[in-house]
Every structure is written in structure tokens, then in C-alpha cells.
Amino acid sequence: MISKKIQGYFNKAVDIVFGIILVFLIFGVAIGAVQLFFTTWKLLAFEGVTGYYIDIIADVLTLYVLIELSRSLVEYFHTSRLRLTFIIDAAIVFVIREILIALFKHELQPDMIYAFSAFILVLGLIRIGSVIVYQREKMISKDLGS
């Protein structure tokens, strides 16, 4: 059995590592937001209707993925558990980002559309299941607290 002292060291090490990851994610989001601001000036080049819009859409969705991952780490510091819903949300947005980019560039084949659709369905079902489990845990802890 793991002693309390070793488990305490482990928890501190995980907290430190997650803290470092969170700091880098915050820097990444801040730098990405600033770069996105400067990228919007490329829209004034008037290079057709599509122009640089796909780049901006991809950048915004990438920032959203980073924000969702940051939220999961922030939630970890509050509960000492990683919430699956935030991670699944980031995965769903990432897959949708890839689909949008491939569709926009006309590079997506029908078999890949089916594969992405099945993957998003599975991720959606996992997310629904994780929300149901989280709500049950909340209700059980509430009942035990009363």
C-alpha cells in the first residue's frame, strides 16, 4: 500500500506539472489571440471571398481547443480530478475544426466524412455519459452531505 507521505509527494508533483502546463497554455492562448488580431488585417487584401477566412476560422477553433484544455486543468485544481466533459469538448471541437478545414479546401472524401461522423457520434455519446455520471456523483455527494 502506498503511504500517505508518498501519495502527498505524488499529488504535489502532479499539481506542479499541471500548473506548468496551465501556464504554457495561458501563454499560448494569449499569443494566439494577439496573432489572430494581426491576422485579421490580411482580410483587407481582398483576395476573393474566401481569402484568409479559413485561416482565421482554423485559428479561432484552435484557440477554443486550448481554452477547453485550460478549463479542464483549472477544474483539476478545484476538484483534484480531470473532468472528462472539458476534454471531450476540446476533442469534438478539434475534429470539427479538421472537418471544416478539409471541406473548405475540398479535400474531404466521402469515406472520411463517414469516419469523422462516427467519431463525433462516439465522442458525443461519451460526453453525454460523462455528464450523466457527473450529475449522479453530484447528487450522491449532496445526499451524503445532508
Rosetta constraint file for C-alpha pairs under 8 A:
AtomPair CA 2 CA 6 HARMONIC 6.58 0.50
AtomPair CA 2 CA 7 HARMONIC 6.56 0.50
AtomPair CA 3 CA 7 HARMONIC 6.26 0.50
AtomPair CA 4 CA 8 HARMONIC 6.00 0.50
AtomPair CA 5 CA 9 HARMONIC 6.36 0.50
AtomPair CA 6 CA 10 HARMONIC 6.17 0.50
AtomPair CA 7 CA 11 HARMONIC 6.14 0.50
AtomPair CA 8 CA 12 HARMONIC 6.19 0.50
AtomPair CA 9 CA 13 HARMONIC 6.12 0.50
AtomPair CA 10 CA 14 HARMONIC 6.19 0.50
AtomPair CA 11 CA 15 HARMONIC 6.09 0.50
AtomPair CA 12 CA 16 HARMONIC 6.16 0.50
AtomPair CA 13 CA 17 HARMONIC 6.19 0.50
AtomPair CA 14 CA 18 HARMONIC 6.01 0.50
AtomPair CA 15 CA 19 HARMONIC 5.92 0.50
AtomPair CA 15 CA 77 HARMONIC 7.60 0.50
AtomPair CA 16 CA 20 HARMONIC 6.21 0.50
AtomPair CA 17 CA 21 HARMONIC 6.24 0.50
AtomPair CA 18 CA 22 HARMONIC 6.02 0.50
AtomPair CA 18 CA 73 HARMONIC 6.77 0.50
AtomPair CA 19 CA 23 HARMONIC 6.22 0.50
AtomPair CA 20 CA 24 HARMONIC 6.37 0.50
AtomPair CA 21 CA 25 HARMONIC 6.16 0.50
AtomPair CA 22 CA 26 HARMONIC 6.10 0.50
AtomPair CA 22 CA 70 HARMONIC 6.12 0.50
AtomPair CA 22 CA 73 HARMONIC 6.58 0.50
AtomPair CA 22 CA 74 HARMONIC 7.78 0.50
AtomPair CA 23 CA 27 HARMONIC 6.27 0.50
AtomPair CA 24 CA 28 HARMONIC 6.02 0.50
AtomPair CA 25 CA 29 HARMONIC 6.09 0.50
AtomPair CA 25 CA 66 HARMONIC 6.62 0.50
AtomPair CA 25 CA 67 HARMONIC 7.90 0.50
AtomPair CA 25 CA 70 HARMONIC 6.44 0.50
AtomPair CA 26 CA 30 HARMONIC 6.14 0.50
AtomPair CA 26 CA 70 HARMONIC 7.40 0.50
AtomPair CA 27 CA 31 HARMONIC 6.02 0.50
AtomPair CA 28 CA 32 HARMONIC 5.89 0.50
AtomPair CA 28 CA 66 HARMONIC 7.91 0.50
AtomPair CA 29 CA 33 HARMONIC 6.02 0.50
AtomPair CA 29 CA 63 HARMONIC 6.06 0.50
AtomPair CA 29 CA 66 HARMONIC 6.66 0.50
AtomPair CA 29 CA 67 HARMONIC 7.11 0.50
AtomPair CA 30 CA 34 HARMONIC 6.33 0.50
AtomPair CA 31 CA 35 HARMONIC 6.13 0.50
AtomPair CA 32 CA 36 HARMONIC 5.96 0.50
AtomPair CA 32 CA 59 HARMONIC 7.69 0.50
AtomPair CA 32 CA 63 HARMONIC 6.78 0.50
AtomPair CA 33 CA 37 HARMONIC 6.25 0.50
AtomPair CA 33 CA 63 HARMONIC 7.58 0.50
AtomPair CA 34 CA 38 HARMONIC 6.52 0.50
AtomPair CA 35 CA 39 HARMONIC 6.03 0.50
AtomPair CA 36 CA 40 HARMONIC 6.37 0.50
AtomPair CA 36 CA 56 HARMONIC 6.96 0.50
AtomPair CA 36 CA 59 HARMONIC 6.94 0.50
AtomPair CA 36 CA 60 HARMONIC 7.69 0.50
AtomPair CA 37 CA 41 HARMONIC 7.56 0.50
AtomPair CA 38 CA 42 HARMONIC 7.80 0.50
AtomPair CA 39 CA 43 HARMONIC 7.64 0.50
AtomPair CA 39 CA 56 HARMONIC 7.28 0.50
AtomPair CA 40 CA 44 HARMONIC 7.81 0.50
AtomPair CA 40 CA 56 HARMONIC 7.38 0.50
AtomPair CA 41 CA 45 HARMONIC 7.81 0.50
AtomPair CA 42 CA 52 HARMONIC 6.78 0.50
AtomPair CA 43 CA 47 HARMONIC 7.85 0.50
AtomPair CA 43 CA 51 HARMONIC 6.76 0.50
AtomPair CA 43 CA 52 HARMONIC 6.08 0.50
AtomPair CA 43 CA 53 HARMONIC 7.39 0.50
AtomPair CA 46 CA 51 HARMONIC 6.84 0.50
AtomPair CA 47 CA 51 HARMONIC 4.91 0.50
AtomPair CA 47 CA 52 HARMONIC 7.92 0.50
AtomPair CA 50 CA 54 HARMONIC 7.14 0.50
AtomPair CA 52 CA 56 HARMONIC 6.51 0.50
AtomPair CA 53 CA 57 HARMONIC 6.07 0.50
AtomPair CA 54 CA 58 HARMONIC 6.02 0.50
AtomPair CA 54 CA 101 HARMONIC 6.78 0.50
AtomPair CA 54 CA 104 HARMONIC 7.33 0.50
AtomPair CA 55 CA 59 HARMONIC 6.05 0.50
AtomPair CA 56 CA 60 HARMONIC 6.07 0.50
AtomPair CA 57 CA 61 HARMONIC 6.19 0.50
AtomPair CA 58 CA 62 HARMONIC 6.04 0.50
AtomPair CA 58 CA 97 HARMONIC 6.35 0.50
AtomPair CA 58 CA 101 HARMONIC 7.02 0.50
AtomPair CA 59 CA 63 HARMONIC 6.16 0.50
AtomPair CA 60 CA 64 HARMONIC 6.23 0.50
AtomPair CA 61 CA 65 HARMONIC 6.29 0.50
AtomPair CA 61 CA 93 HARMONIC 6.87 0.50
AtomPair CA 61 CA 94 HARMONIC 7.24 0.50
AtomPair CA 61 CA 97 HARMONIC 6.17 0.50
AtomPair CA 62 CA 66 HARMONIC 6.39 0.50
AtomPair CA 62 CA 94 HARMONIC 7.12 0.50
AtomPair CA 62 CA 97 HARMONIC 7.65 0.50
AtomPair CA 63 CA 67 HARMONIC 6.13 0.50
AtomPair CA 64 CA 68 HARMONIC 6.17 0.50
AtomPair CA 64 CA 90 HARMONIC 7.49 0.50
AtomPair CA 64 CA 93 HARMONIC 7.64 0.50
AtomPair CA 65 CA 69 HARMONIC 6.26 0.50
AtomPair CA 65 CA 89 HARMONIC 7.97 0.50
AtomPair CA 65 CA 90 HARMONIC 4.73 0.50
AtomPair CA 65 CA 91 HARMONIC 7.48 0.50
AtomPair CA 65 CA 93 HARMONIC 6.42 0.50
AtomPair CA 65 CA 94 HARMONIC 6.41 0.50
AtomPair CA 66 CA 70 HARMONIC 6.11 0.50
AtomPair CA 66 CA 90 HARMONIC 7.57 0.50
AtomPair CA 67 CA 71 HARMONIC 6.14 0.50
AtomPair CA 68 CA 72 HARMONIC 6.38 0.50
AtomPair CA 68 CA 86 HARMONIC 5.72 0.50
AtomPair CA 68 CA 87 HARMONIC 6.86 0.50
AtomPair CA 68 CA 89 HARMONIC 6.93 0.50
AtomPair CA 68 CA 90 HARMONIC 5.45 0.50
AtomPair CA 69 CA 73 HARMONIC 6.51 0.50
AtomPair CA 69 CA 86 HARMONIC 6.67 0.50
AtomPair CA 69 CA 87 HARMONIC 6.17 0.50
AtomPair CA 69 CA 90 HARMONIC 6.46 0.50
AtomPair CA 70 CA 74 HARMONIC 6.18 0.50
AtomPair CA 71 CA 75 HARMONIC 6.04 0.50
AtomPair CA 71 CA 86 HARMONIC 6.79 0.50
AtomPair CA 72 CA 76 HARMONIC 6.24 0.50
AtomPair CA 72 CA 82 HARMONIC 6.02 0.50
AtomPair CA 72 CA 83 HARMONIC 6.01 0.50
AtomPair CA 72 CA 84 HARMONIC 7.90 0.50
AtomPair CA 72 CA 86 HARMONIC 5.41 0.50
AtomPair CA 72 CA 87 HARMONIC 6.55 0.50
AtomPair CA 73 CA 77 HARMONIC 6.64 0.50
AtomPair CA 73 CA 82 HARMONIC 6.86 0.50
AtomPair CA 74 CA 78 HARMONIC 6.74 0.50
AtomPair CA 75 CA 79 HARMONIC 6.19 0.50
AtomPair CA 75 CA 80 HARMONIC 7.62 0.50
AtomPair CA 75 CA 81 HARMONIC 7.32 0.50
AtomPair CA 75 CA 82 HARMONIC 6.75 0.50
AtomPair CA 75 CA 83 HARMONIC 7.01 0.50
AtomPair CA 76 CA 80 HARMONIC 4.61 0.50
AtomPair CA 76 CA 81 HARMONIC 4.80 0.50
AtomPair CA 76 CA 82 HARMONIC 5.05 0.50
AtomPair CA 76 CA 83 HARMONIC 7.31 0.50
AtomPair CA 77 CA 81 HARMONIC 7.72 0.50
AtomPair CA 83 CA 87 HARMONIC 7.04 0.50
AtomPair CA 84 CA 88 HARMONIC 6.03 0.50
AtomPair CA 84 CA 127 HARMONIC 7.39 0.50
AtomPair CA 84 CA 130 HARMONIC 6.47 0.50
AtomPair CA 85 CA 89 HARMONIC 5.98 0.50
AtomPair CA 85 CA 127 HARMONIC 5.60 0.50
AtomPair CA 85 CA 130 HARMONIC 6.33 0.50
AtomPair CA 85 CA 131 HARMONIC 6.79 0.50
AtomPair CA 86 CA 90 HARMONIC 6.27 0.50
AtomPair CA 87 CA 91 HARMONIC 6.27 0.50
AtomPair CA 88 CA 92 HARMONIC 6.06 0.50
AtomPair CA 88 CA 123 HARMONIC 6.50 0.50
AtomPair CA 88 CA 124 HARMONIC 7.95 0.50
AtomPair CA 88 CA 126 HARMONIC 7.71 0.50
AtomPair CA 88 CA 127 HARMONIC 6.15 0.50
AtomPair CA 89 CA 93 HARMONIC 6.17 0.50
AtomPair CA 89 CA 127 HARMONIC 7.67 0.50
AtomPair CA 90 CA 94 HARMONIC 6.06 0.50
AtomPair CA 91 CA 95 HARMONIC 6.19 0.50
AtomPair CA 91 CA 123 HARMONIC 7.78 0.50
AtomPair CA 92 CA 96 HARMONIC 6.11 0.50
AtomPair CA 92 CA 120 HARMONIC 6.36 0.50
AtomPair CA 92 CA 123 HARMONIC 6.70 0.50
AtomPair CA 92 CA 124 HARMONIC 7.76 0.50
AtomPair CA 93 CA 97 HARMONIC 5.93 0.50
AtomPair CA 94 CA 98 HARMONIC 6.32 0.50
AtomPair CA 95 CA 99 HARMONIC 6.24 0.50
AtomPair CA 95 CA 116 HARMONIC 7.32 0.50
AtomPair CA 95 CA 120 HARMONIC 7.40 0.50
AtomPair CA 96 CA 100 HARMONIC 6.08 0.50
AtomPair CA 97 CA 101 HARMONIC 6.21 0.50
AtomPair CA 98 CA 102 HARMONIC 6.09 0.50
AtomPair CA 99 CA 103 HARMONIC 5.93 0.50
AtomPair CA 99 CA 108 HARMONIC 7.66 0.50
AtomPair CA 99 CA 113 HARMONIC 7.86 0.50
AtomPair CA 99 CA 116 HARMONIC 7.56 0.50
AtomPair CA 100 CA 104 HARMONIC 5.92 0.50
AtomPair CA 101 CA 105 HARMONIC 6.18 0.50
AtomPair CA 102 CA 106 HARMONIC 6.03 0.50
AtomPair CA 102 CA 107 HARMONIC 5.10 0.50
AtomPair CA 102 CA 108 HARMONIC 5.29 0.50
AtomPair CA 103 CA 107 HARMONIC 6.16 0.50
AtomPair CA 103 CA 108 HARMONIC 5.56 0.50
AtomPair CA 108 CA 112 HARMONIC 6.42 0.50
AtomPair CA 108 CA 113 HARMONIC 6.86 0.50
AtomPair CA 109 CA 113 HARMONIC 6.45 0.50
AtomPair CA 110 CA 114 HARMONIC 6.38 0.50
AtomPair CA 111 CA 115 HARMONIC 6.24 0.50
AtomPair CA 112 CA 116 HARMONIC 5.96 0.50
AtomPair CA 113 CA 117 HARMONIC 5.98 0.50
AtomPair CA 114 CA 118 HARMONIC 6.15 0.50
AtomPair CA 115 CA 119 HARMONIC 6.14 0.50
AtomPair CA 116 CA 120 HARMONIC 6.07 0.50
AtomPair CA 117 CA 121 HARMONIC 6.12 0.50
AtomPair CA 118 CA 122 HARMONIC 6.21 0.50
AtomPair CA 119 CA 123 HARMONIC 6.15 0.50
AtomPair CA 120 CA 124 HARMONIC 5.93 0.50
AtomPair CA 121 CA 125 HARMONIC 6.17 0.50
AtomPair CA 122 CA 126 HARMONIC 6.17 0.50
AtomPair CA 123 CA 127 HARMONIC 6.10 0.50
AtomPair CA 124 CA 128 HARMONIC 6.17 0.50
AtomPair CA 125 CA 129 HARMONIC 6.08 0.50
AtomPair CA 126 CA 130 HARMONIC 6.04 0.50
AtomPair CA 127 CA 131 HARMONIC 6.19 0.50
AtomPair CA 128 CA 132 HARMONIC 6.25 0.50
AtomPair CA 129 CA 133 HARMONIC 6.15 0.50
AtomPair CA 130 CA 134 HARMONIC 5.99 0.50
AtomPair CA 131 CA 135 HARMONIC 6.10 0.50
AtomPair CA 132 CA 136 HARMONIC 6.21 0.50
AtomPair CA 133 CA 137 HARMONIC 6.14 0.50
AtomPair CA 134 CA 138 HARMONIC 6.13 0.50
AtomPair CA 135 CA 139 HARMONIC 6.18 0.50
AtomPair CA 136 CA 140 HARMONIC 6.08 0.50
AtomPair CA 137 CA 141 HARMONIC 6.05 0.50
AtomPair CA 138 CA 142 HARMONIC 6.01 0.50
AtomPair CA 139 CA 143 HARMONIC 6.07 0.50
AtomPair CA 140 CA 144 HARMONIC 6.09 0.50
AtomPair CA 141 CA 145 HARMONIC 6.00 0.50
AtomPair CA 142 CA 146 HARMONIC 6.38 0.50
